[in-house]
């Protein structure tokens, strides 16, 4: 059974930091590109960052460049999103995604809420 379980969200003041984690199970984690997406109320889902099976990273939302860092630990089947200098516009539900191009396998977690507010 495939599972992606996110954690680490919460309420933080502007300028603060959070570290999100996503633990995967039920598939071969090291063979999947892992991504974080976010969705703010009333808006569509947007890609925040991705990390390939080789460790190469891509930032999706230009607004997070220099503030957010994605990483993975294949030994722990976990992908992380370190978020620094958080802004109110970073608020939303952050979801973990696993994608394998060769099989078009695509899995989603249920998401974790991040709220940036004073």
N, C-alpha and C positions, 0 to 999 in steps of 0.2 A: 504494500500500500504506500503510495507516494504521499509524502508530507513535507510541507515547508512551514516552519513555525517561526514567526517573527517575535522579537521581544526588544525591550529597551526604549520604547516610546514613553511619552509623558508630557508633563507641563514644564516648560523652561522659560526663563526670562530672556528677552532679547540680548544678544551677545553671548549667551551661554552655549553649552555643548551637550550633545547626546551621542551615544554610540548604539546603533541598532545592530542586532544579530539576527541571522536567519539560519536555523538548523534544518538540514535536509535529511530525508531518509526515504528508502524505497526505490532508489535509482542510483546509478553510478555518478556521483556528484562531480568527480574530476573531469568528466566528459561533457559537461554542460557549461555553456556561457551563463553567468549569473548576473542578474540586474536588479536594481532597485527602481521602482516607480513610485510616484506619489499622485494623489488626487485631492485637490482642495474642494471645499463645498461649492457646488454650482459650476465646477470646471471639469474638463476632461482629464484623463490620466496622462501624465507625462513621464518620460524617461528621465531619471536622475543620473544614473551612472551604470556602466556595465564593466564586467571583467571577464576576459576570455579564459579558455582552458589553459592558455600559456601565461596568463597573468597580465596581459596587456589591458589597460583600462581606457574607458571612454566616458566622458561626461556628456550627458544628454542635454540637460538644462544649463544654458550658459550662465545663468544667475548663480549657480553653485560652484563655479570654477574657482579654485583657490581656497574654498571653504569646506568642501565635502571630499572625502576620500573613501573609495571602495577597496576592499581587500578580501582575500579568501584564504582559508586554511583547509586544504583538502584532507588532511589527517583527521580533522574534526567535522568534516562535512558542513562547514559553516562559512557564510559570507557576512561581511561586516560593512557598515556604513558609518564612518566617523563624521559627525557634523559639528562644525565649529562656527563661531560668529553667527549664530542663528538669528534670523529675522522673522517678523510676524508673517511675512509672505511665504515662509517655509512651512507653515502649518498645513496639515493634511494627513491623510491616511497613507502610510508608506507600506508598499507591498514588495515582496520578494518574488522574483521570477527566475525559472530555470528553462533554458532553451537549448536544444540540440539540433543543429541544422541538418545533419545527415538523416535523421529520422523524423524531423519536424515535431519532435516531442516538446511539449510546452506545458509547464506547470506553474501554478500560482499559490502563494500563501494567502492567508486571510487578512493580513495587514495589521499594522500597529499605528495608533494615533499619536501624532506629534502636534503639540500646541505650543506656539511661541507667543507669549503674552506677558505683559507686566501686571 
